[in-house]
Amino acid sequence: MRVLGILGSPHKDGGSAQLLLSALKAAEKEGAKTEIVSVYDGEIKPCIGCIHNEEPVCKFPCIFDDFGKSILEKINQADGLIFSTPIYWFAPSGPLKILIDRITCLENMISYGEPSYMEGKVVGAIAVGADAGGPWTCGYLITTFTSMGAIIPPWGIAYSYKGNKAIWDDKALMDVINIGLLVIKMIKLLKRGEKSQLTYIDNKNLLNEIRSEVLKELKHIKEFENYGRKTISRGNI
Ligand SMILES: Cc1cc2nc3c(=O)[nH]c(=O)nc-3n(C[C@H](O)[C@H](O)[C@H](O)COP(=O)(O)O)c2cc1C
C-alpha cells in the first residue's frame, strides 16, 4: 500500500509539513509505505488545456517533461494520496493548484476508453492557515478528487489555524492521524476486502507518540510567541 504525501507549502518544516508527516506516520503504523514530495521542489508547468484540441492529446503521460511529470508518475503508482497545503486566500497554494490541473491527464484517460487513472485512489486533504478558509480549501480538494474518480474516506479532511505551530494543535493533529489511518483502512477494504471499523479514534497516547516522532524529524521547529496576524480577524470560517 503506497501512500504519497503531497506538500503544497514552500516550508519543509511549516504547519502543512508537520501535519502531513503526522498523517504519513499514522499511515505507516497501519502498514503503508510512504513518500513525500513538495510541489516547490521543481518546475511544474501550468496546464495548457490541450484537452480542448480538435485532436485531444490530453492523456497520461502529460506532454510536459518537467518536475510535474515526475510527480504525476508517482501519483499514478500510489494507492493513496494525502495533500497538505497552506491556505493561500481561501484556497490551496498556487503550485499545488497547477499540479492539480495537470492531474487532468490521469483523469482524462476516460476519453480513451479507459477508466480514470485516479479512480479508486484514496485521498485525504489537510489545510493549514492563520485564521480562515480551512473547510473551503479542503472542500475544494475533496470535491475535485471525487470528481476525478478518487475516494474520500470518512473523516477525510483536517485543518488548523495554528500556522507553523500546527503540530501543537491537538484537535488537528488527531484529525490528521485519523486521515492517515483511514486512508489505509479504505485501501485495505478496497484492494483486499479487509473490513475494519472506519470510526474516528481519539487516542492521546498515539497523538503524543506521533508528535514526538515528527518533532524529532523536524528538530528545528520552535514555538513562535507572536505567530499569526493579530490585526485582522475574519473569524473561523
Ligand atoms: C499569499 C498568502 C495568503 C494567505 N491567505 C490565508 C488565508 O486565506 N487564510 C488563512 O488562514 N491563512 C492565510 N495565509 C497564512 C498561511 O496559510 C499560513 O502562514 C500557513 O501557516 C502557511 O502554512 P505553512 O506553514 O505550511 O507554509 C496566507 C499566507 C499567504 C502567504
The ligand as an SDF file (V2000), in Angstrom:
LIG
                    3D

 31 33  0  0  0  0  0  0  0  0999 V2000
   -0.4020   34.6200   -0.0450 C   0  0  0  0  0  0  0  0  0  0  0  0
   -0.9060   34.1830    1.2970 C   0  0  0  0  0  0  0  0  0  0  0  0
   -2.2700   34.0780    1.5070 C   0  0  0  0  0  0  0  0  0  0  0  0
   -2.7690   33.6300    2.7290 C   0  0  0  0  0  0  0  0  0  0  0  0
   -4.1180   33.5020    2.8900 N   0  0  0  0  0  0  0  0  0  0  0  0
   -4.5940   32.9440    4.0210 C   0  0  0  0  0  0  0  0  0  0  0  0
   -5.9910   32.6840    4.1690 C   0  0  0  0  0  0  0  0  0  0  0  0
   -6.8170   32.9550    3.3060 O   0  0  0  0  0  0  0  0  0  0  0  0
   -6.4020   32.0950    5.3130 N   0  0  0  0  0  0  0  0  0  0  0  0
   -5.5460   31.7600    6.3160 C   0  0  0  0  0  0  0  0  0  0  0  0
   -5.9780   31.2170    7.3290 O   0  0  0  0  0  0  0  0  0  0  0  0
   -4.2140   31.9940    6.2070 N   0  0  0  0  0  0  0  0  0  0  0  0
   -3.7170   32.5630    5.0830 C   0  0  0  0  0  0  0  0  0  0  0  0
   -2.3600   32.7560    4.9490 N   0  0  0  0  0  0  0  0  0  0  0  0
   -1.4410   32.3040    6.0220 C   0  0  0  0  0  0  0  0  0  0  0  0
   -0.8360   30.9230    5.7310 C   0  0  0  0  0  0  0  0  0  0  0  0
   -1.8030   29.9790    5.3930 O   0  0  0  0  0  0  0  0  0  0  0  0
   -0.0470   30.4600    6.9460 C   0  0  0  0  0  0  0  0  0  0  0  0
    1.1120   31.2470    7.0200 O   0  0  0  0  0  0  0  0  0  0  0  0
    0.3240   28.9870    6.9560 C   0  0  0  0  0  0  0  0  0  0  0  0
    0.9660   28.6850    8.1500 O   0  0  0  0  0  0  0  0  0  0  0  0
    1.2810   28.5880    5.9210 C   0  0  0  0  0  0  0  0  0  0  0  0
    1.4970   27.1880    6.0350 O   0  0  0  0  0  0  0  0  0  0  0  0
    2.9610   26.5590    6.1040 P   0  0  0  0  0  0  0  0  0  0  0  0
    3.4800   26.9050    7.4800 O   0  0  0  0  0  0  0  0  0  0  0  0
    2.7520   25.1310    5.9310 O   0  0  0  0  0  0  0  0  0  0  0  0
    3.7370   27.1720    4.9840 O   0  0  0  0  0  0  0  0  0  0  0  0
   -1.8600   33.2730    3.7660 C   0  0  0  0  0  0  0  0  0  0  0  0
   -0.4740   33.4030    3.5570 C   0  0  0  0  0  0  0  0  0  0  0  0
   -0.0030   33.8620    2.3340 C   0  0  0  0  0  0  0  0  0  0  0  0
    1.4890   33.9560    2.1360 C   0  0  0  0  0  0  0  0  0  0  0  0
  1  2  1  0
  2  3  1  0
  2 30  2  0
  3  4  2  0
  4  5  1  0
  4 28  1  0
  5  6  2  0
  6  7  1  0
  6 13  1  0
  7  8  2  0
  7  9  1  0
  9 10  1  0
 10 11  2  0
 10 12  1  0
 12 13  2  0
 13 14  1  0
 14 15  1  0
 14 28  1  0
 15 16  1  0
 16 17  1  0
 16 18  1  0
 18 19  1  0
 18 20  1  0
 20 21  1  0
 20 22  1  0
 22 23  1  0
 23 24  1  0
 24 25  2  0
 24 26  1  0
 24 27  1  0
 28 29  2  0
 29 30  1  0
 30 31  1  0
M  END
$$$$
